Amino acid sequence: MKKISPWALLPWLLGAVACQPTSSTDQKTAQTDSTSTHMFAADLAFLQKHHSDLVMLKDGNAQVLVCPAYQGRIMTSTADGETSYGWINRELIESGKLQPHMNAFGGEDRFWLGPEGGQFAIYFQPGAEFIGDNWQTPAPIDSEPFTLVAKDERSARFSKAFSLTNYSGTHFKMGVQREIHLLNADQVSRTLGASGVSLSPSLKIVGVESVNTLINKGPEPWTKAKGLLSIWILGMYNASPEATVVIPFQPGDGPAIKDDYFGKVPASRLVQHESVAYFRADANERGKIGVPPARAKNRLGSYDPTSRTLTLVTFTFNPADRDYVNSAWEIQKEPYGGDVVNSYNDGPMKPGQPQMGRFYELESSSPAAALPPGGRLTHTHTTLHIQGDEIQLDTIARQWLGVPLAEVVKAFD
């Protein structure tokens, strides 16, 4: 069977939100996404209007907005009290209507589960053909709320219990615990492993982590033979004409970058060197890349020279773990041959067609969860946004991503 990527069908899957080029919705999207600066105060007011239970974590100008209705999703954050980093699908939220197949509300850290496709898929009913009409994001990770268990000024804790059945008929009874933490200065410094000079008071920094735990609440162990699940964290960020994703990787055998999810990413949009890859984050052309466990590092990032913002993502990763679920829409030869790291850049399916939004993504996945009854797997995903002087940002980029900022900025020259 021909391999089909679910991302190739997303604009169609989102219905009116993404597939009516002459609609007022698309005109609103174009107006919203053409704004050069995404303002945090406006995003706060918008989300409070539609969600009275919106959670704000705050430490001075560093602020984070979390939405219980969207599975405890981190919608956006700010380091300076002004710039808003997370992409928010205002038109979909404002409509108050759920879309078929998936609801792309946005947000810079959302909880999903894998795999999507294959013989162990949880996005297809048993025996269904792997086509868009049959693809359905499970409601517990798409349209159902998580329960807010506790919160304070710097953290929020959520829970959810539900069951899913995979394509092979394996039944999973599970619990999810999700904690969101606004990091303090010491925690940010430890995350970076940076010197005091790099973390000058003149820098504007917001750091936030999600601690995500998957629990086997059923009576049987979860086994590879019957299919396993994984935690999948995806972050959607506002794109910029000059923004670039940076993915460092390990030396080793085999390809470091998978670049053919739905057509090979052209050299004008993906540059690969010996130990790092650069990927355009301008939302002008759709593309996706990934890094397998044999070549992955536990970090990736992006830089937007327009706002002088360095975004860094790190996550729990053990190089000895090699079983990662495969989400290809086919019966797979290697159902545990998936990626650890992914990045996606949105764009039209074809020239002149509308797109989902002006965003790009940074993603991480846990290994496949082979859990006994009562067993747990925890995956922590941490995001830092750092704004300020380019000399100081350059020091951090060299320390943390292994490349100078000038190389990032000129990657596609």
LONU-589411 format. One record per residue (C-alpha): residue number from 1; y, x, z. Coordinates in nm, 2 decimals. Layout:
<rs>
(NUM,(Y,X,Z))
...
</rs>
This chain:
<rs>
(1,(0.00,0.00,0.00))
(2,(0.35,0.12,-0.08))
(3,(0.54,0.25,0.22))
(4,(0.84,0.04,0.30))
(5,(1.11,0.12,0.55))
(6,(1.24,-0.17,0.76))
(7,(1.59,-0.02,0.74))
(8,(1.58,-0.07,0.37))
(9,(1.57,-0.45,0.43))
(10,(1.82,-0.48,0.72))
(11,(2.12,-0.60,0.52))
(12,(1.90,-0.88,0.38))
(13,(1.74,-0.95,0.72))
(14,(2.08,-1.01,0.88))
(15,(2.15,-1.30,0.66))
(16,(2.50,-1.42,0.64))
(17,(2.63,-1.14,0.85))
(18,(2.55,-0.88,0.59))
(19,(2.46,-1.06,0.26))
(20,(2.76,-1.27,0.16))
(21,(3.01,-1.04,-0.02))
(22,(3.27,-1.30,-0.06))
(23,(3.25,-1.46,0.28))
(24,(3.51,-1.46,0.55))
(25,(3.27,-1.28,0.77))
(26,(3.26,-0.98,0.53))
(27,(3.64,-0.99,0.50))
(28,(3.66,-0.97,0.88))
(29,(3.42,-0.69,0.89))
(30,(3.61,-0.49,0.63))
(31,(3.94,-0.55,0.83))
(32,(3.78,-0.45,1.16))
(33,(3.60,-0.14,1.03))
(34,(3.91,-0.02,0.85))
(35,(4.09,0.03,1.18))
(36,(4.14,0.40,1.22))
(37,(4.12,0.39,1.60))
(38,(3.87,0.18,1.79))
(39,(4.05,0.07,2.11))
(40,(3.85,0.03,2.44))
(41,(4.09,-0.24,2.58))
(42,(4.03,-0.46,2.28))
(43,(3.65,-0.42,2.30))
(44,(3.67,-0.50,2.68))
(45,(3.87,-0.81,2.62))
(46,(3.64,-0.93,2.34))
(47,(3.32,-0.87,2.54))
(48,(3.46,-1.04,2.85))
(49,(3.55,-1.34,2.64))
(50,(3.19,-1.38,2.53))
(51,(3.00,-1.25,2.83))
(52,(3.12,-1.34,3.18))
(53,(2.85,-1.12,3.34))
(54,(2.97,-0.81,3.16))
(55,(2.92,-0.50,3.38))
(56,(3.18,-0.23,3.39))
(57,(3.11,0.12,3.54))
(58,(3.43,0.32,3.60))
(59,(3.55,0.65,3.73))
(60,(3.92,0.69,3.64))
(61,(3.95,0.68,3.26))
(62,(3.58,0.72,3.21))
(63,(3.44,0.37,3.17))
(64,(3.12,0.21,3.04))
(65,(3.05,-0.15,2.94))
(66,(2.70,-0.29,2.99))
(67,(2.58,-0.63,2.88))
(68,(2.28,-0.80,3.06))
(69,(2.25,-1.06,2.79))
(70,(2.17,-0.79,2.54))
(71,(1.88,-0.62,2.74))
(72,(2.12,-0.42,2.96))
(73,(2.27,-0.26,2.66))
(74,(2.55,0.00,2.68))
(75,(2.79,-0.16,2.44))
(76,(3.06,0.10,2.45))
(77,(3.23,0.37,2.66))
(78,(3.56,0.56,2.68))
(79,(3.65,0.90,2.81))
(80,(4.03,0.87,2.78))
(81,(4.07,0.50,2.86))
(82,(4.17,0.43,2.50))
(83,(3.91,0.54,2.24))
(84,(3.60,0.32,2.22))
(85,(3.29,0.49,2.09))
(86,(3.02,0.22,2.05))
(87,(3.01,0.01,1.74))
(88,(3.02,-0.36,1.82))
(89,(2.92,-0.64,1.57))
(90,(3.21,-0.87,1.66))
(91,(3.13,-1.12,1.39))
(92,(2.78,-1.18,1.50))
(93,(2.87,-1.20,1.87))
(94,(3.16,-1.44,1.80))
(95,(2.94,-1.67,1.59))
(96,(2.73,-1.75,1.89))
(97,(2.43,-1.78,1.65))
(98,(2.11,-1.59,1.64))
(99,(2.00,-1.45,1.31))
(100,(1.65,-1.45,1.17))
(101,(1.44,-1.13,1.22))
(102,(1.69,-0.93,1.42))
(103,(2.03,-0.95,1.59))
(104,(2.23,-0.64,1.54))
(105,(2.48,-0.68,1.83))
(106,(2.57,-0.31,1.82))
(107,(2.60,-0.09,2.13))
(108,(2.56,0.28,2.19))
(109,(2.24,0.26,2.39))
(110,(1.99,-0.02,2.33))
(111,(1.63,-0.06,2.45))
(112,(1.36,-0.11,2.19))
(113,(0.99,-0.06,2.17))
(114,(0.78,0.10,1.89))
(115,(0.59,0.08,1.66))
(116,(0.75,-0.15,1.41))
(117,(0.49,-0.13,1.13))
(118,(0.13,-0.03,1.09))
(119,(-0.20,-0.14,1.23))
(120,(-0.05,-0.13,1.58))
(121,(0.28,-0.29,1.50))
(122,(0.46,-0.53,1.74))
(123,(0.70,-0.66,1.48))
(124,(0.43,-0.83,1.27))
(125,(0.17,-1.09,1.36))
(126,(-0.19,-1.00,1.32))
(127,(-0.30,-0.99,0.96))
(128,(0.05,-1.05,0.82))
(129,(0.16,-0.88,0.50))
(130,(0.42,-0.60,0.57))
(131,(0.71,-0.77,0.40))
(132,(1.06,-0.87,0.52))
(133,(0.97,-1.24,0.55))
(134,(0.71,-1.15,0.82))
(135,(0.91,-0.89,1.01))
(136,(1.04,-1.02,1.35))
(137,(1.19,-0.82,1.63))
(138,(1.03,-0.94,1.95))
(139,(1.26,-1.17,2.14))
(140,(1.24,-0.98,2.47))
(141,(1.40,-0.68,2.31))
(142,(1.63,-0.87,2.08))
(143,(1.77,-1.20,2.20))
(144,(1.66,-1.24,2.56))
(145,(1.86,-1.11,2.86))
(146,(1.74,-0.86,3.11))
(147,(1.78,-0.96,3.48))
(148,(2.06,-0.77,3.66))
(149,(1.89,-0.65,3.98))
(150,(2.17,-0.45,4.14))
(151,(2.50,-0.29,4.05))
(152,(2.79,-0.08,4.20))
(153,(3.08,0.11,4.06))
(154,(2.87,0.38,3.89))
(155,(2.53,0.21,3.81))
(156,(2.35,-0.10,3.71))
(157,(1.98,-0.18,3.73))
(158,(1.79,-0.43,3.52))
(159,(1.43,-0.56,3.49))
(160,(1.22,-0.77,3.25))
(161,(0.86,-0.88,3.24))
(162,(0.70,-1.00,2.92))
(163,(0.39,-0.99,2.70))
(164,(0.34,-0.88,2.34))
(165,(0.04,-0.88,2.10))
(166,(0.02,-0.61,1.83))
(167,(-0.10,-0.63,1.47))
(168,(-0.46,-0.54,1.58))
(169,(-0.47,-0.82,1.84))
(170,(-0.42,-0.60,2.15))
(171,(-0.24,-0.79,2.42))
(172,(0.01,-0.60,2.63))
(173,(0.14,-0.74,2.96))
(174,(0.43,-0.52,3.06))
(175,(0.73,-0.47,3.28))
(176,(1.05,-0.29,3.19))
(177,(1.29,-0.13,3.44))
(178,(1.62,0.00,3.30))
(179,(1.89,0.18,3.50))
(180,(2.23,0.28,3.37))
(181,(2.43,0.55,3.54))
(182,(2.79,0.67,3.49))
(183,(2.76,1.05,3.55))
(184,(3.00,1.23,3.78))
(185,(3.15,1.57,3.70))
(186,(2.86,1.77,3.86))
(187,(2.60,1.57,3.67))
(188,(2.78,1.62,3.34))
(189,(2.80,2.00,3.41))
(190,(2.43,2.01,3.49))
(191,(2.35,1.82,3.17))
(192,(2.55,2.06,2.96))
(193,(2.46,2.38,3.15))
(194,(2.81,2.48,3.07))
(195,(3.06,2.70,3.25))
(196,(3.37,2.58,3.43))
(197,(3.59,2.70,3.14))
(198,(3.40,2.47,2.90))
(199,(3.47,2.18,3.14))
(200,(3.84,2.23,3.17))
(201,(4.03,1.94,3.34))
(202,(4.21,1.90,3.01))
(203,(3.89,1.77,2.85))
(204,(3.83,1.39,2.86))
(205,(3.46,1.33,2.93))
(206,(3.24,1.03,2.98))
(207,(2.87,1.07,3.05))
(208,(2.62,0.79,3.08))
(209,(2.24,0.78,3.10))
(210,(1.98,0.51,3.07))
(211,(1.66,0.56,3.26))
(212,(1.40,0.34,3.10))
(213,(1.05,0.27,3.25))
(214,(0.76,0.09,3.08))
(215,(0.49,-0.04,3.31))
(216,(0.14,-0.16,3.22))
(217,(0.10,-0.48,3.42))
(218,(-0.22,-0.58,3.26))
(219,(-0.58,-0.54,3.38))
(220,(-0.69,-0.30,3.10))
(221,(-0.57,0.06,3.01))
(222,(-0.36,0.11,2.70))
(223,(-0.56,0.33,2.46))
(224,(-0.50,0.50,2.13))
(225,(-0.79,0.31,1.97))
(226,(-0.63,-0.03,2.03))
(227,(-0.27,0.08,1.99))
(228,(0.00,0.22,2.21))
(229,(0.37,0.14,2.27))
(230,(0.67,0.37,2.30))
(231,(1.02,0.35,2.44))
(232,(1.28,0.37,2.16))
(233,(1.65,0.42,2.24))
(234,(1.91,0.37,1.97))
(235,(2.28,0.43,1.98))
(236,(2.53,0.28,1.73))
(237,(2.87,0.46,1.71))
(238,(3.18,0.40,1.51))
(239,(3.17,0.60,1.19))
(240,(3.45,0.82,1.06))
(241,(3.52,0.97,0.71))
(242,(3.48,1.32,0.85))
(243,(3.22,1.27,1.12))
(244,(2.90,1.48,1.10))
(245,(2.57,1.45,1.29))
(246,(2.43,1.78,1.41))
(247,(2.05,1.81,1.47))
(248,(1.92,2.15,1.60))
(249,(1.54,2.20,1.56))
(250,(1.27,2.45,1.65))
(251,(1.11,2.71,1.42))
(252,(0.76,2.62,1.32))
(253,(0.52,2.50,1.06))
(254,(0.57,2.19,0.86))
(255,(0.89,2.01,0.76))
(256,(1.16,2.00,1.03))
(257,(1.35,1.71,0.87))
(258,(1.19,1.39,0.73))
(259,(1.45,1.27,0.48))
(260,(1.27,1.01,0.26))
(261,(1.26,0.70,0.48))
(262,(1.38,0.49,0.19))
(263,(1.47,0.74,-0.09))
(264,(1.54,1.10,-0.04))
(265,(1.88,1.18,0.12))
(266,(2.08,1.38,-0.14))
(267,(2.20,1.73,-0.07))
(268,(2.56,1.60,-0.07))
(269,(2.48,1.42,0.25))
(270,(2.22,1.63,0.43))
(271,(2.25,2.01,0.47))
(272,(1.96,2.20,0.63))
(273,(1.98,2.55,0.75))
(274,(1.72,2.77,0.94))
(275,(1.76,2.60,1.27))
(276,(2.00,2.31,1.23))
(277,(2.07,2.01,1.00))
(278,(2.40,1.84,0.92))
(279,(2.40,1.47,0.82))
(280,(2.71,1.27,0.72))
(281,(2.82,1.00,0.96))
(282,(3.08,0.82,0.74))
(283,(2.89,0.49,0.68))
(284,(2.95,0.53,0.31))
(285,(2.58,0.56,0.20))
(286,(2.27,0.44,0.37))
(287,(2.03,0.71,0.49))
(288,(1.79,0.80,0.77))
(289,(1.64,1.13,0.89))
(290,(1.39,1.22,1.16))
(291,(1.24,1.52,1.34))
(292,(0.87,1.54,1.44))
(293,(0.76,1.66,1.78))
(294,(0.64,2.00,1.65))
(295,(1.00,2.08,1.54))
(296,(1.22,1.88,1.77))
(297,(1.46,1.98,2.05))
(298,(1.57,1.75,2.32))
(299,(1.92,1.73,2.19))
(300,(2.14,1.62,1.90))
(301,(2.50,1.53,1.85))
(302,(2.80,1.46,1.63))
(303,(3.16,1.56,1.58))
(304,(3.45,1.35,1.47))
(305,(3.76,1.57,1.40))
(306,(3.97,1.26,1.35))
(307,(3.96,1.19,1.73))
(308,(3.85,1.54,1.83))
(309,(3.54,1.39,1.99))
(310,(3.21,1.58,2.04))
(311,(2.92,1.34,2.11))
(312,(2.61,1.49,2.26))
(313,(2.27,1.32,2.33))
(314,(1.98,1.46,2.53))
(315,(1.66,1.30,2.64))
(316,(1.33,1.37,2.82))
(317,(1.10,1.56,2.60))
(318,(0.79,1.77,2.66))
(319,(0.70,1.98,2.35))
(320,(0.33,1.95,2.45))
(321,(0.34,1.58,2.37))
(322,(0.25,1.53,2.01))
(323,(0.15,1.16,1.99))
(324,(0.45,0.95,1.88))
(325,(0.41,0.61,1.73))
(326,(0.45,0.57,1.35))
(327,(0.66,0.27,1.24))
(328,(0.59,0.28,0.86))
(329,(0.52,-0.06,0.71))
(330,(0.17,0.01,0.60))
(331,(-0.18,0.06,0.73))
(332,(-0.14,0.42,0.84))
(333,(-0.35,0.73,0.82))
(334,(-0.16,0.88,1.11))
(335,(-0.05,0.60,1.35))
(336,(0.06,0.86,1.60))
(337,(0.25,1.09,1.36))
(338,(0.60,0.95,1.42))
(339,(0.93,1.12,1.50))
(340,(1.10,1.21,1.83))
(341,(1.46,1.22,1.70))
(342,(1.62,1.00,1.44))
(343,(1.97,0.95,1.29))
(344,(2.08,0.67,1.06))
(345,(2.40,0.63,0.86))
(346,(2.48,0.28,0.74))
(347,(2.60,0.19,0.39))
(348,(2.55,-0.06,0.11))
(349,(2.20,-0.11,-0.02))
(350,(2.35,-0.08,-0.37))
(351,(2.71,0.01,-0.49))
(352,(2.94,-0.28,-0.44))
(353,(2.72,-0.47,-0.20))
(354,(2.81,-0.53,0.16))
(355,(2.66,-0.35,0.45))
(356,(2.58,-0.42,0.81))
(357,(2.88,-0.22,0.95))
(358,(3.08,0.10,0.98))
(359,(2.84,0.28,1.21))
(360,(2.59,0.56,1.24))
(361,(2.31,0.61,1.49))
(362,(2.16,0.87,1.72))
(363,(1.81,0.78,1.84))
(364,(1.53,0.92,2.06))
(365,(1.18,0.80,2.13))
(366,(0.93,0.86,2.41))
(367,(0.57,0.97,2.34))
(368,(0.31,0.70,2.30))
(369,(0.24,0.53,2.64))
(370,(-0.13,0.57,2.72))
(371,(-0.11,0.40,3.06))
(372,(-0.37,0.28,3.30))
(373,(-0.32,-0.05,3.48))
(374,(-0.01,-0.01,3.69))
(375,(0.08,0.31,3.51))
(376,(0.44,0.40,3.42))
(377,(0.62,0.60,3.15))
(378,(0.99,0.68,3.20))
(379,(1.22,0.80,2.92))
(380,(1.58,0.90,3.00))
(381,(1.84,0.91,2.73))
(382,(2.18,1.06,2.81))
(383,(2.50,1.04,2.61))
(384,(2.82,1.25,2.66))
(385,(3.15,1.20,2.47))
(386,(3.40,1.49,2.51))
(387,(3.75,1.48,2.37))
(388,(4.01,1.75,2.37))
(389,(4.11,2.09,2.25))
(390,(3.90,2.22,1.96))
(391,(3.87,2.57,2.11))
(392,(3.71,2.43,2.42))
(393,(3.49,2.19,2.22))
(394,(3.38,2.49,2.01))
(395,(3.25,2.66,2.32))
(396,(3.05,2.36,2.42))
(397,(2.91,2.32,2.06))
(398,(2.80,2.68,2.05))
(399,(2.63,2.66,2.39))
(400,(2.47,2.32,2.35))
(401,(2.41,2.28,1.97))
(402,(2.39,2.64,1.88))
(403,(2.66,2.62,1.61))
(404,(3.04,2.68,1.60))
(405,(3.25,2.38,1.55))
(406,(3.40,2.52,1.23))
(407,(3.06,2.52,1.07))
(408,(3.02,2.16,1.16))
(409,(3.35,2.06,1.01))
(410,(3.29,2.26,0.69))
(411,(2.92,2.17,0.66))
(412,(2.97,1.98,0.33))
(413,(3.25,2.19,0.17))
</rs>
